[in-house]
Amino acid sequence: MSVKTKRVTTAQAIILFLQNQFVERDGKEQPFFKGCFGIFGHGNVAGIGQALQQYPSFKYYQCRNEQAMVHTAIGYAKTKKPVGSVCLHHINWPGCN
């Protein structure tokens, strides 16, 4: 039996992994992650931005402030019924913090 392998970058694999996480609630299966909040700056070394452009069904919400981003993500998750969750990312070059 031959198995086809799909070659992807690490960033693409991360987005695909998040898109393929599902949760069941009230007998209904739905995606667990609806998208991600993020801040691009100090050099995006993982190529996440390109992967996000390649998979537009995984929404990206750009933020300007790390502390506010956390509160925004919590509010988003609380208002999405029955289930809504997002991931956060902030990518920096090592030593830039």
C-alpha positions as CSV (number, residue, x, y, z in Angstrom):
1,M,0.0,0.0,0.0
2,S,1.4,3.4,-1.0
3,V,1.1,6.3,1.3
4,K,1.2,9.8,-0.1
5,T,3.2,12.3,1.9
6,K,2.4,16.0,1.8
7,R,5.4,18.2,2.2
8,V,4.8,21.4,4.2
9,T,6.9,23.9,6.1
10,T,6.8,23.9,9.9
11,A,4.6,27.0,9.9
12,Q,2.2,25.3,7.5
13,A,2.1,22.3,9.7
14,I,1.3,24.4,12.7
15,I,-1.7,26.0,11.0
16,L,-2.9,22.7,9.6
17,F,-2.6,21.1,13.0
18,L,-4.6,23.9,14.7
19,Q,-7.3,23.7,11.9
20,N,-7.6,19.9,12.5
21,Q,-8.4,20.2,16.2
22,F,-12.1,19.5,16.9
23,V,-14.3,19.5,19.9
24,E,-17.6,17.8,20.5
25,R,-20.3,19.7,22.4
26,D,-24.0,18.9,22.6
27,G,-23.5,16.0,20.1
28,K,-22.0,18.4,17.5
29,E,-18.4,18.4,16.3
30,Q,-16.9,21.7,15.4
31,P,-13.4,23.2,15.0
32,F,-11.8,24.1,18.3
33,F,-9.6,26.9,17.0
34,K,-11.3,29.6,14.9
35,G,-8.1,31.6,14.3
36,C,-5.3,33.3,16.0
37,F,-4.4,36.7,17.4
38,G,-0.9,37.8,16.8
39,I,1.8,40.5,16.6
40,F,4.4,40.4,13.9
41,G,7.5,42.2,14.8
42,H,11.2,41.9,15.5
43,G,11.4,39.5,12.6
44,N,9.1,36.6,12.0
45,V,11.5,33.6,11.8
46,A,8.9,30.9,11.6
47,G,7.1,31.9,8.4
48,I,3.7,32.0,10.2
49,G,2.6,35.0,8.2
50,Q,3.0,33.2,4.9
51,A,1.2,30.1,6.2
52,L,-1.7,32.2,7.4
53,Q,-2.0,33.8,4.0
54,Q,-2.0,30.3,2.4
55,Y,-4.8,29.1,4.7
56,P,-7.3,32.0,4.7
57,S,-10.0,29.9,6.4
58,F,-7.9,30.1,9.6
59,K,-8.6,33.8,10.6
60,Y,-5.8,36.0,11.7
61,Y,-6.5,39.0,14.0
62,Q,-3.6,41.5,14.1
63,C,-3.0,43.2,17.5
64,R,-0.7,46.0,18.5
65,N,-0.3,45.3,22.2
66,E,0.6,42.0,24.0
67,Q,-1.4,42.7,27.1
68,A,-4.5,43.8,25.2
69,M,-4.2,40.8,22.9
70,V,-4.7,38.4,25.8
71,H,-7.8,40.2,27.0
72,T,-9.2,40.4,23.4
73,A,-8.7,36.7,22.9
74,I,-10.4,35.9,26.2
75,G,-13.4,38.1,25.3
76,Y,-13.6,36.5,21.8
77,A,-13.6,33.0,23.3
78,K,-16.3,33.9,25.9
79,T,-18.6,35.5,23.3
80,K,-18.5,32.6,20.7
81,K,-21.2,30.2,21.4
82,P,-21.3,27.3,21.8
83,V,-17.5,27.0,21.5
84,G,-14.9,29.4,20.3
85,S,-11.2,29.4,20.9
86,V,-8.2,31.2,19.4
87,C,-4.5,30.8,19.8
88,L,-2.0,33.6,20.4
89,H,1.4,34.1,18.9
90,H,4.1,36.6,19.3
91,I,7.3,35.9,17.5
92,N,10.6,37.7,18.2
93,W,14.2,37.2,17.3
94,P,16.1,35.7,20.3
95,G,17.4,38.4,22.6
96,C,15.0,41.1,21.4
97,N,12.7,41.0,24.4
